[in-house]
Amino acid sequence: MAERMEPAALIGLLDQYFTAFDEIVTRHGLEKIKTIGDAYMAVAGVPTANRRHPIDACLAALEIHAVTARMKVQREKMRLPALELRVGIHTGPVISGVVGRRKFTFDIWGDAVNTAALMEANGAPGRVNVSETVAGNVKTLFELEPRGVVETKHGRRLEMFFLNRLKPEFSRDADGRMPSEKFVTECNRLLSGFLG
């Protein structure tokens, strides 16, 4: 896309998307880590650990996916370029902290970060891709579609799933993006003993 757009227009487009993403991740209790070109990186469960982090990440991803799809339709109607989204979610231990002396940056590191990046890089455009670990944590609440094993260019084999939506019984809307009261009750029940 960078080849087809003027730099100022591309920056404006990214700002439009990333501003929407900022609002979504904040609403779901995630922490924005950084943007890298057209990539947006956020984390759940950091800096304060919580047991809801895989659920929060999935809810945010579904909302980001919906907003991106709406923006794509609007831009295509105006014959303007739109972004194609790939989302990768993984859960696991990370190290986080502030680095630097002149320009402080909060960042995260670890195998879980690398795995999430591989999930995104090997994901299908327009889909939310989650790892087997995430799928195991959220399968009670969300509809998942097995994608099978994907081999990365680094030779790593990842079991991937598409996160499609909230299960109908846990959703307030037909698209499966807005949690219902039943979702909250079930989520609290799960968190009281099953998610780790």
Secondary structure, 3 states (H helix, E strand, C coil): CCCCCCHHHHHHHHHHHHHHHHHHHHHCCCEEEEEECCEEEEECCCCCCCCCHHHHHHHHHHHHHHHHHHHHHHHHHCCCCCCCCEEEECCCCCEEEEECCCCCEEEEECHHHHHHHHHHHCCCCCEEEEEHHHHHHHCCCEEEEEEEEEECCCCCEEEEEEEEEECHHHECCCCCCCECHHHHHHHHHHHCCCCC
